[in-house]
Amino acid sequence: MTRRTAVLFPRMLLVLTLLAAAAPPALARAGDEPFTGPNNFGVTGLFETPTARVMRENRYRLGATLVHPYRYYFGTVGLFDRIEVNGRVTQVTGVPGFSNNNSYGDFKDKAVDAKFQFLKEGRYLPALAIVISDPTGTRIYASQAIVASKQIFPFDFTVGYGNGRLGKNPLPPQGEGFKIELFSNPSEWAREALPFGGVQFAPTGWLSLMAEYSPIRYERQTQDPAQPKYFTSAVPSHLNFGTRLKPLPWLELGASWQRGNEIGVTASVAFDIGLPLVPIHDPPYRESFEASREPLADRIGLALSEVGFSDIGVSSDGFTLRIDAQNDRYFFAPRAVEVLLSTVAPFIPPNVEYVRVQLKENGLPAAEAAVPASALSRESGGRIPTERRREATGFRSAGFDEPIRAITHRRWFDYSLKPSFETFLNDPSGYFKYRVGLVGSLSAFPWRGGTAFLELDAYALNNISTSNAPLSIPIRSDVADYMRQDVSLGRLLFAQTFATREPAYLRVEAGMLELMFGGADAEVGLPLWNGRVLAGASGSLVRKRAPDDPFGFIGNERYHTALLQGRLNVPEIDAAINVKWGRFLAGDRGVQVAVSKFIRGVTLSAWYSDTNTDVFSDPYNQGYHDKGILVEIPLRLFIGRDSKTTFRYTLSPWTRDVAQDIYRYLPLFDLIGRNAGVLLDRDQRSIYHSSD
């Protein structure tokens, strides 16, 4: 049977291509929609196999599947055009994770999958994709596949060839690093691979019927903890059947009959990243009669303070009106400029030809914009055309003029209160541990560039604990001792930022820098080529804080870092690459690389490190590569108004100490990078989707 299907596979692909080529033009449809639903574990596909379809760029989904004995929990992102990334947890019900520890619960495995559609579907050729599943770690459910999909609408046909979970034998564990036999040993991959395929039928946009041939030999998956208990012999059938329903544009439900003896159910939700769940509405300023009788500078100051600005300075030479202001509300700098210009437009004297705006951060220039006054004149309907104003506004992020002395609404203090949700996963004492609460902060700004900052953390729900002992150099491996505190002093520090006109930046901080470390830290940064490249360095000298004493330290040991830093901004694809190289907190030396995608204010990041871990004496840190993912979400997406506040969630192994740096209150690259010249145009595009 295996030999026969292997021979038939290329013939199936050829027939599929010929059928598509012969189809009438009206029946051939380009693109992947509507065949972009998740398979059992989240990758775009059928049930147990993938297709060559991918999620639309900048879209994400969350979902779960139950098909005994597995439960899958997944999250998928259309990261770039043709590329989707999937993260999943596989739970095997009835199989304990630890034989000597009942509190952990069922066995659970974490994995990451990626799909690259290297050929989009055309009139004559199918879509072709490579799917890499679980390329690192235990690789219990690992595979690599080449897949082809072709629409003869309303049908979508798929054939593929995969190894590992989809092949003759399971793949061996990899541990650290990545292993992809499809690239490293293609001949071995071909010998071990088996064919698979299926069809989807979508008579309407809300209904799909599916059939699939799955090659998985469950009885041979000896690395799978489910095999000894549930799959001692072959499953009754390799054919799976089912249906998908889409009752709402963002909701997808599935029911199936799999392996000849099991019912499968799937539910997932999908949304476009960065689009507000609650429409953002910032009401325009309405000037009172009393305010209209004040001098021009006072009118402008009062108006801007009402719509979210402070530290306002105004000057005019009769030809150019200049306004300096601190942006306290608007996430995107171009949006702040738009609101400022719309607010002051009715006050502009008729003799003024140009309006110049300088946005400040704590008294320091951050970005400048200029626009002809004629672009702010109202049409007959009394409305300033948004498109005309945007096209006429020019930005710059260097060569700033000295800020005007603020004449009104000096900002001395600020505060914030935001939700916090942190997880502590995969500890032997229990897989899912968490804490939920609030983080409150108070800031004082005594002079230009100076900030005194206090942060208090309070968690009403907190079940975090650990049965693991700290490792040989406990930088982060003892984090549970800090996270299990219901109330803690997160930060208490003073920071000073200096900037030159060109500009170049220096930032120094001292105090309780973060939850686990206190001491002193310094960063320098220099934007180059209009902010496309940020170059800099950082260094810190710190001590370990006592987890149960807000002002205490543990012992007398000191830790220090010395790192060169760089960032490459690639606004053409809304991405950035960050690099740190040098000495990290534990004394290990090497490099950490992070890749970020910026999607209408939402930031998705993933990082990986390579350092000389021989400074550690424990086996868990030796040879380890620090890795993780981060998502930063603006609060503005949920509250119906603009805000600069963000919610950050990080997922990485807590029990390692490799390639660790200080968690800074406000990293210098983030402070200066958001207003880099090459990014202002990108942000201008973003606000079309989230503000208008």
Buried (B, 14 or more C-beta within 10 A) or exposed (E): EEEEBBEEBEEBBEEBBEEBEEBEEEEBBEEBEBBBBBBBBBBBBBBBBBBBBBBBBBBBBBBBBBBBBBBBBBBBBBBBEBBBBBBBBBBBBEBBBEEEEEEBBBBBBBBBBBBBBEEBBEEEBBBBBBBBBBBBBBBBBBBBBBBBBBBBBBBBBBBBBBBBBBBBBBBEEBEEEBBBBBEEEEEEBBEBBBBBBBBBBBEEEBBBBBBBBBBBBBEBBEBBBBBEEBBEEEBEBBBBBBEBEBEEEEEBBBEBBBBEEBEBEBBBEBEBBBBBEEEBEBEEBEBEEEBEEBEBBBBBBBBBBBBBBBBBBBBBEEEBBBBBBBBBBBBBBBBBBBBBBBBBBBBBEEEBEBBBBBBBBBBBBBBBBBBBBEBBEEEEEEEBBBEBBBEBBEBBBBEBEEBBEBBBBEBEEBEBEBEBEBBBBBBBBBBEBBBBBEBBBEBBBEEBBBBBBBBBBBBEEBEBBBEBEBBBBBBBBBBBBBBBBEEBBBBBBBBBBBBEEEBBBBBBBBBBBBBBBBBBBBBBBBBEEBBBBBBBBBBBBBBBBBBEEBEEBBEEEEBBBBBEBBBEBBBEEBBBEBBBBBBBBBBBBBBBBBBBBBBBBBBBBBBBBBBEBEBBEBEBBBEBBBBBBBBBBBBBBEBBBBBBBBBEEBBBBBBBBBBBBBBBBBBBBEBBBBBBBBBBEBBBEBBEBBBE
